[in-house]
Amino acid sequence: MEKEGKRLIPHDSAAVSAEADLIRRTERQRLRALVDANMDVADQLHADDFQLINPFGGASTKEQYLSSVGCGQVNYQLWEPDEIRVRVYGEAAVIRYQARIQILVGGNPDGGRFWHTDSYEKRDGCWKAVWSQATRIT
């Protein structure tokens, strides 16, 4: 991949497209791991300094978030993303999409459609989710 500093050169659209496709696959793998409560995979796909801002405005660290999923406090029943839009900036990327989610939080059902905006960084050769924010669509 041809680089200029840490930025991909804009004319290198094939490399940018390949990275965008890899990030889409990584995001789908991350969502599947959360629905399946596969904590080994989820741990690998979230950066150690990951932070989630949930639709209610609360912030969670990686440890808090994955612990709540692992123990079933947050139990994703369904997480279906629409088209995942990706912008790649060298070793960082931003993704955005709408998704339909069904979830149990503390045993209470919730769900609906949400906007998701996530930032990814390439660390040790792998794309990892760093920041994630979800907004309920009313």
Secondary structure by P-SEA (a helix, b strand, c coil): cccccccccccaaaaaaaaaaaaaaaaaaaaaaaaacaaaaaaaaccccbbbbccccccccaaaaaaaaaaccbbbcbbbbcbbbbbbccccccccbbbbbbbbccccccccbbbbbbbbbbccccccccbbbbbbcc
